[in-house]
Amino acid sequence: MTISSTPTTPITITTLVLLAYKRAGVLPVEATTSGANYSAKLAHGKTLLDLILDNLAVEGFIARTMSFYDLDIVAGTEVYTMPDTLLDVYEDAMFHSDAAPDSELVCKQIDIATWQTLTTKDTESSRPQLYMVSRSGATPVVTLWPVPNEAGTLRLKIARLLGDNQTSGNTPDLQRYWLDVLVWMLAWYVAVDSSMPLDKIAFLQQTALGKKKEAVNYAFEHTGTQAVVSYTTQWSD
């Protein structure tokens, strides 16, 4: 028996929505994308998929959304609004001036309370040492301190928003192991919106949440970890 060496083909958004309606029991298994009233069901499914993917941000770290963003720093400017494709900014950044691109220096992130206590917010320097992220608006806003008086680049660690699901022929902006999760999640949402029996909804919810947990547990950077234990001994100060 020959073992297939060809990877599976990711399913399109329109196929994923169709599978979800079938799994929810709203459509029969023989239904196709050209069936009656499917256009309205597809549009509803796409909207629900967007909600599901956006909500994954609250699950914590997902490696696919984490990357770097090079922010161009203009001399004399300390406030920068991030693009609307970015969800948030994390951890410390690295800065280099245009005059010394090979010499990077750490720019540490501080919280709003620490920023509030800076007594000389208009201080200038050749490089920023601290930065604050304001999250009160639709997009994050980065404020630097001291105010840089030299142009350069600040490399930020960011979480981007996942792509939308409005183009039927595209695949969702997630790895393949998420596709079955999305079918179960969308089936649960569809069942609720279609007023399916409560036992059906409960079954779909339980299965969907279980599969989502498995996928989230895998969706992190696969790097080595080291445990550090701190404890008191008789030689401790």
Buried (B, 14 or more C-beta within 10 A) or exposed (E): EEEEEEEEEBBBBBBBBBBBBBBBBBBEEEBEBEBEEBEEBBEBBBBBBBEBBEEBBEEEEBEBBBEEBEBEBEBEEBEBEBEEEBBBBBEEBBBBBEEEEEEBBEBEBBEEEEBEEBEEEEEBEBBBBBBBBBEEEEBBBBBBBBBBEBBBBBBBBBBBBBBBBEEBEBBBBBBEEBBBBBBBBBBBBBBBEBEBEEEBBEBBBEBBBEBBEEBBEEBEEEEEEEEEEEEEEEEEE
